[in-house]
Amino acid sequence: MTRMPALFLGHGSPMNAIENNAWTQGWAKAGQVLPRPRAILIISAHWETHGIAVTAGAAPETIHDFFGFPQALFDVRYNAPGDIALARRVVELLGPDPVALDPERGFDHGVWSVLAPMYPGADIPIVQLSIDRSRPDRWHYEAGQRLAVLRDEGVMIVGSGDIVHNLRAVNFRSGVTPDWSPRFNDTAKRLILARDHDPLIDWSSLGEDASLAINSAEHYLPLLYVLGASHADEPVGFFNDEVFAAISMTSVAYGAPQL
Protein backbone atom coordinates (compact mmCIF):
# COMPACT_ATOMS: atom_id res chain seq x y z
CA MET A 1 0.00 0.00 0.00
CA THR A 2 1.23 3.49 -0.85
CA ARG A 3 2.24 5.56 2.17
CA MET A 4 -0.23 8.39 2.50
CA PRO A 5 1.00 11.99 2.73
CA ALA A 6 0.86 14.01 5.93
CA LEU A 7 -0.38 17.56 5.47
CA PHE A 8 -0.59 20.69 7.54
CA LEU A 9 -3.14 23.04 5.98
CA GLY A 10 -3.24 26.75 6.78
CA HIS A 11 -7.01 27.20 6.84
CA GLY A 12 -7.56 30.92 7.43
CA SER A 13 -11.16 32.16 7.31
CA PRO A 14 -14.13 29.77 7.14
CA MET A 15 -15.27 31.82 4.13
CA ASN A 16 -12.74 29.85 2.10
CA ALA A 17 -15.26 27.01 2.14
CA ILE A 18 -17.55 28.92 -0.24
CA GLU A 19 -15.05 31.05 -2.15
CA ASN A 20 -13.00 30.30 -5.23
CA ASN A 21 -9.54 31.67 -4.58
CA ALA A 22 -5.89 30.68 -4.85
CA TRP A 23 -6.00 28.82 -1.54
CA THR A 24 -9.10 26.75 -2.31
CA GLN A 25 -7.59 25.99 -5.71
CA GLY A 26 -4.45 24.77 -3.95
CA TRP A 27 -6.48 22.45 -1.73
CA ALA A 28 -8.48 21.24 -4.75
CA LYS A 29 -5.26 20.45 -6.61
CA ALA A 30 -4.01 18.50 -3.60
CA GLY A 31 -7.15 16.39 -3.62
CA GLN A 32 -6.72 15.72 -7.34
CA VAL A 33 -3.03 14.79 -7.46
CA LEU A 34 -2.39 13.07 -4.14
CA PRO A 35 -3.04 9.34 -3.70
CA ARG A 36 -6.57 8.81 -2.51
CA PRO A 37 -6.66 7.78 1.17
CA ARG A 38 -9.04 5.18 2.52
CA ALA A 39 -9.67 7.54 5.46
CA ILE A 40 -8.45 10.83 6.95
CA LEU A 41 -7.41 11.56 10.51
CA ILE A 42 -7.56 15.32 11.08
CA ILE A 43 -6.52 17.54 13.98
CA SER A 44 -8.18 20.95 13.86
CA ALA A 45 -7.50 24.10 15.85
CA HIS A 46 -11.18 24.27 16.72
CA TRP A 47 -11.65 21.26 18.97
CA GLU A 48 -9.81 21.92 22.22
CA THR A 49 -10.48 19.61 25.15
CA HIS A 50 -9.25 18.66 28.60
CA GLY A 51 -8.52 15.02 27.94
CA ILE A 52 -8.14 13.33 24.55
CA ALA A 53 -11.16 12.52 22.38
CA VAL A 54 -11.92 11.29 18.87
CA THR A 55 -15.09 11.47 16.84
CA ALA A 56 -16.82 8.11 16.81
CA GLY A 57 -20.14 8.70 15.08
CA ALA A 58 -21.19 7.08 11.82
CA ALA A 59 -22.42 10.36 10.33
CA PRO A 60 -20.91 13.36 12.15
CA GLU A 61 -22.79 16.63 11.72
CA THR A 62 -21.38 19.82 10.21
CA ILE A 63 -20.62 22.26 13.02
CA HIS A 64 -20.91 25.99 12.28
CA ASP A 65 -18.72 27.27 15.08
CA PHE A 66 -18.68 30.98 14.22
CA PHE A 67 -20.98 33.98 13.88
CA GLY A 68 -21.34 37.08 11.73
CA PHE A 69 -20.83 35.34 8.39
CA PRO A 70 -23.21 35.12 5.39
CA GLN A 71 -26.06 32.63 5.51
CA ALA A 72 -24.48 30.73 2.61
CA LEU A 73 -21.71 29.63 4.96
CA PHE A 74 -24.20 28.36 7.54
CA ASP A 75 -25.94 26.43 4.77
CA VAL A 76 -22.80 24.36 4.06
CA ARG A 77 -23.11 20.70 4.92
CA TYR A 78 -20.15 18.35 4.58
CA ASN A 79 -21.64 14.92 5.09
CA ALA A 80 -18.52 12.77 5.08
CA PRO A 81 -18.92 9.51 7.03
CA GLY A 82 -17.11 8.73 10.23
CA ASP A 83 -14.97 5.64 10.75
CA ILE A 84 -15.38 3.88 14.10
CA ALA A 85 -12.67 1.34 13.28
CA LEU A 86 -10.16 4.13 12.68
CA ALA A 87 -11.29 5.88 15.87
CA ARG A 88 -10.59 2.70 17.83
CA ARG A 89 -7.22 2.35 16.11
CA VAL A 90 -6.33 5.88 17.29
CA VAL A 91 -7.33 4.87 20.84
CA GLU A 92 -4.99 1.88 20.54
CA LEU A 93 -2.05 3.88 19.19
CA LEU A 94 -2.29 6.64 21.77
CA GLY A 95 -2.57 4.21 24.68
CA PRO A 96 -1.91 3.98 27.51
CA ASP A 97 -3.11 7.60 27.46
CA PRO A 98 -6.90 7.41 27.74
CA VAL A 99 -8.86 8.50 24.67
CA ALA A 100 -12.63 9.03 24.76
CA LEU A 101 -14.78 7.91 21.83
CA ASP A 102 -17.26 10.73 21.21
CA PRO A 103 -20.25 9.56 19.15
CA GLU A 104 -21.94 13.00 19.23
CA ARG A 105 -19.15 15.32 18.12
CA GLY A 106 -19.37 16.63 14.56
CA PHE A 107 -16.78 18.25 12.27
CA ASP A 108 -15.88 21.89 12.92
CA HIS A 109 -14.97 24.40 10.23
CA GLY A 110 -11.27 23.61 10.58
CA VAL A 111 -12.21 20.23 9.10
CA TRP A 112 -14.78 20.95 6.44
CA SER A 113 -13.51 24.30 5.17
CA VAL A 114 -10.35 22.59 3.87
CA LEU A 115 -11.63 19.10 3.07
CA ALA A 116 -14.65 20.29 1.07
CA PRO A 117 -12.43 21.82 -1.64
CA MET A 118 -10.09 18.81 -1.52
CA TYR A 119 -12.76 16.13 -1.60
CA PRO A 120 -16.05 17.75 -2.65
CA GLY A 121 -17.78 14.38 -2.87
CA ALA A 122 -17.52 14.02 0.93
CA ASP A 123 -17.00 10.31 0.34
CA ILE A 124 -13.81 9.69 2.34
CA PRO A 125 -14.35 8.62 5.98
CA ILE A 126 -13.01 11.12 8.52
CA VAL A 127 -12.04 10.91 12.17
CA GLN A 128 -11.21 14.09 14.09
CA LEU A 129 -8.81 14.04 17.02
CA SER A 130 -9.16 16.72 19.67
CA ILE A 131 -6.33 18.90 20.99
CA ASP A 132 -5.89 18.13 24.68
CA ARG A 133 -4.74 21.48 26.06
CA SER A 134 -3.73 19.90 29.36
CA ARG A 135 -0.77 18.28 27.60
CA PRO A 136 2.66 19.88 27.09
CA ASP A 137 3.62 20.86 23.55
CA ARG A 138 6.02 17.95 23.15
CA TRP A 139 3.21 15.48 23.86
CA HIS A 140 1.41 16.60 20.70
CA TYR A 141 4.53 15.99 18.63
CA GLU A 142 5.04 12.57 20.20
CA ALA A 143 1.38 11.75 19.57
CA GLY A 144 2.04 12.42 15.90
CA GLN A 145 4.95 10.00 16.07
CA ARG A 146 2.69 7.32 17.53
CA LEU A 147 0.06 7.93 14.88
CA ALA A 148 2.52 7.92 11.96
CA VAL A 149 1.97 4.20 11.34
CA LEU A 150 -1.52 5.05 10.08
CA ARG A 151 0.04 6.54 6.97
CA ASP A 152 1.11 3.01 5.97
CA GLU A 153 -2.45 1.80 6.61
CA GLY A 154 -4.05 4.04 3.99
CA VAL A 155 -4.82 6.97 6.29
CA MET A 156 -3.89 10.56 5.46
CA ILE A 157 -2.95 12.60 8.54
CA VAL A 158 -4.00 16.25 8.31
CA GLY A 159 -3.41 19.15 10.69
CA SER A 160 -5.60 22.21 10.14
CA GLY A 161 -4.59 25.54 11.64
CA ASP A 162 -2.18 28.39 10.85
CA ILE A 163 1.54 28.76 11.52
CA VAL A 164 0.86 32.45 12.21
CA HIS A 165 -2.47 33.30 13.83
CA ASN A 166 -3.01 36.34 16.00
CA LEU A 167 -6.29 38.11 15.23
CA ARG A 168 -5.89 40.56 18.09
CA ALA A 169 -2.49 41.87 17.14
CA VAL A 170 -3.35 43.67 13.90
CA ASN A 171 -6.04 45.75 12.24
CA PHE A 172 -7.22 43.69 9.29
CA ARG A 173 -9.05 46.68 7.79
CA SER A 174 -5.76 48.51 7.35
CA GLY A 175 -4.29 45.66 5.37
CA VAL A 176 -0.94 46.14 7.08
CA THR A 177 1.16 43.03 7.69
CA PRO A 178 3.47 43.46 10.70
CA ASP A 179 7.09 42.49 10.06
CA TRP A 180 7.05 39.70 12.66
CA SER A 181 4.30 37.83 10.81
CA PRO A 182 6.16 36.78 7.61
CA ARG A 183 9.42 36.70 9.55
CA PHE A 184 8.20 33.96 11.88
CA ASN A 185 6.56 32.12 9.00
CA ASP A 186 9.94 32.07 7.23
CA THR A 187 11.66 30.89 10.43
CA ALA A 188 9.20 28.00 10.75
CA LYS A 189 9.67 27.03 7.10
CA ARG A 190 13.45 27.09 7.46
CA LEU A 191 13.30 24.78 10.49
CA ILE A 192 10.82 22.47 8.75
CA LEU A 193 13.08 22.15 5.71
CA ALA A 194 16.06 21.51 7.97
CA ARG A 195 14.00 18.90 9.86
CA ASP A 196 15.00 20.72 13.03
CA HIS A 197 11.85 20.07 15.03
CA ASP A 198 12.98 20.75 18.58
CA PRO A 199 12.81 24.57 18.27
CA LEU A 200 9.37 24.25 16.68
CA ILE A 201 8.20 22.14 19.61
CA ASP A 202 9.75 24.47 22.17
CA TRP A 203 8.48 27.45 20.19
CA SER A 204 8.79 29.93 23.07
CA SER A 205 12.57 29.61 22.63
CA LEU A 206 12.18 31.31 19.24
CA GLY A 207 11.59 34.68 20.87
CA GLU A 208 9.11 37.52 20.50
CA ASP A 209 8.25 36.74 16.87
CA ALA A 210 7.00 33.32 17.93
CA SER A 211 5.09 34.70 20.91
CA LEU A 212 3.27 37.18 18.67
CA ALA A 213 2.71 34.77 15.79
CA ILE A 214 1.56 31.75 17.79
CA ASN A 215 -0.26 33.62 20.55
CA SER A 216 -2.77 31.20 22.11
CA ALA A 217 -1.29 28.25 20.16
CA GLU A 218 -4.47 26.37 19.21
CA HIS A 219 -3.82 27.06 15.51
CA TYR A 220 -0.15 26.08 15.80
CA LEU A 221 -0.44 22.79 17.70
CA PRO A 222 -1.89 20.81 14.73
CA LEU A 223 1.45 21.42 13.00
CA LEU A 224 3.25 19.49 15.73
CA TYR A 225 1.20 16.34 15.03
CA VAL A 226 2.16 16.51 11.35
CA LEU A 227 5.83 17.09 12.14
CA GLY A 228 5.73 14.09 14.45
CA ALA A 229 4.07 11.95 11.79
CA SER A 230 6.70 12.81 9.19
CA HIS A 231 9.64 10.62 8.13
CA ALA A 232 13.18 11.93 7.84
CA ASP A 233 13.72 10.38 4.41
CA GLU A 234 10.63 11.75 2.64
CA PRO A 235 10.26 14.96 0.65
CA VAL A 236 8.76 18.02 2.32
CA GLY A 237 7.45 21.13 0.60
CA PHE A 238 5.05 24.04 0.86
CA PHE A 239 2.02 25.26 -1.04
CA ASN A 240 -0.52 28.07 -0.56
CA ASP A 241 2.53 29.85 0.82
CA GLU A 242 1.21 33.31 1.66
CA VAL A 243 0.99 35.53 4.73
CA PHE A 244 -1.45 38.40 5.15
CA ALA A 245 -1.79 40.55 8.26
CA ALA A 246 -1.38 38.00 11.07
CA ILE A 247 -2.56 34.88 9.24
CA SER A 248 -0.33 32.38 7.46
CA MET A 249 -1.99 30.26 4.81
CA THR A 250 1.24 28.30 4.33
CA SER A 251 0.58 24.58 4.00
CA VAL A 252 3.16 21.84 4.55
CA ALA A 253 3.19 18.56 2.64
CA TYR A 254 5.21 15.48 3.55
CA GLY A 255 5.48 12.71 1.01
CA ALA A 256 3.84 14.80 -1.72
CA PRO A 257 6.53 16.10 -4.08
CA GLN A 258 3.97 16.95 -6.78
CA LEU A 259 2.65 19.82 -4.65
Secondary structure, DSSP 8 states (H G I E B T S, - for coil): -----EEEEE---GGGGT--SHHHHHHHHHHHHS---SEEEEEEEEEEESSEEEE--SS--B-----SS-HHHHT--------HHHHHHHHHHHTTS-EEEESS--B-HHHHHHHHHH-TT--S-EEEEEEETTS-HHHHHHHHHHHGGGGGGTEEEEEEE-SSB-TTSS-TTTT---THHHHHHHHHHHHHHTT--HHHHTGGGG-HHHHHHHTT-TTTHHHHHHHHH--TTS-EEEES--EETTEE--EEEES-TT-
